[in-house]
Amino acid sequence: MEHDKILHFAAGAVICVIFSFLLRFCIPGISTWVGLIAAFAFGMGKEIWDIKHGTPEFLDFIATASGGFVVFLILKLLAGM
């Protein structure tokens, strides 16, 4: 796995954690879903930005989304959020 993909995975995971924990008191039932959607949205937004300012790669989006999805599963299954 490329170093870049690892960074994308980590970014997706961090985004999901931040959104999930910041919103767990405001919207406790769906905060993890919002975290997952945020990770997907940030990943997609980054690749759209890369169209004009870099090199867009679908696998970068997949790596970002995967990081968010792994955290989502951990929070849903293990933490009961």
N, C-alpha and C positions, 0 to 999 in steps of 0.2 A: 504494500500500500504506500502510495506516495505521501510525502510529508504534508503536502497541501491538503490531501483528503483527510488526514488525521486532524488538521486544524479545522476543517469544515465540520467534521464529526463533533469535535469538542465545542465548537461554536454553537451548533444545534443543541447539544446537551445543556450547555450553560444557559442559553436563551430559554429553553423549556423549564429549567429549574427556577430561573429568576421569575418568569411570568407565573408559574404555578405557585410559588411560595408567596409572592407579593399579592396575589389575588385570592389566596385560599380563605381569607377572612371576609372578603367582599362577596365572592361567589364560590362558596365552598364545594358545591356539587360539580362544577364544571371548570374549575381553575386548571386542572391538568389538561383538559381539552384545549383551553385557551393557550396554554404553554406549547402544546403540540402544534396548533395552528400557527402560533407566532414563529416557531422554528421553521415551519414550512414556508411561511410568508417571507421571513428574512432570507432564507435560502433562495427563493425565487426572485426576490428583489435584488439580491446580490448578483445573480446571473443576468438579470435584465440590465442592471447597471453595467455589467461587464460587456454587453453588446457594443457600447460606444467607448468604454474606457479600459477595456482589457480583453481577455479571452474567455468567452462564456463556455462552460462545460457542463453538460447534463449530469455527469458523474459527481461534480462538485455539489449540485443541488441534492442528488441522492445521498451523498455523505452527510450534508447538513441535516436533511430530513431524517436520516437514520439515527443521528445523534439525539435528535428530539424524540424520536420514537422509542429508543432504548430507555431514556429517562422517563418517558410517559409510562411505559410498561412497568418500570421499577416502582414508580410512585403509585400506580393503580394497584398492582399486585402485591407489593411488599409493604408499602406505607399506608395502603387503604385510602388514598386521597380521591 
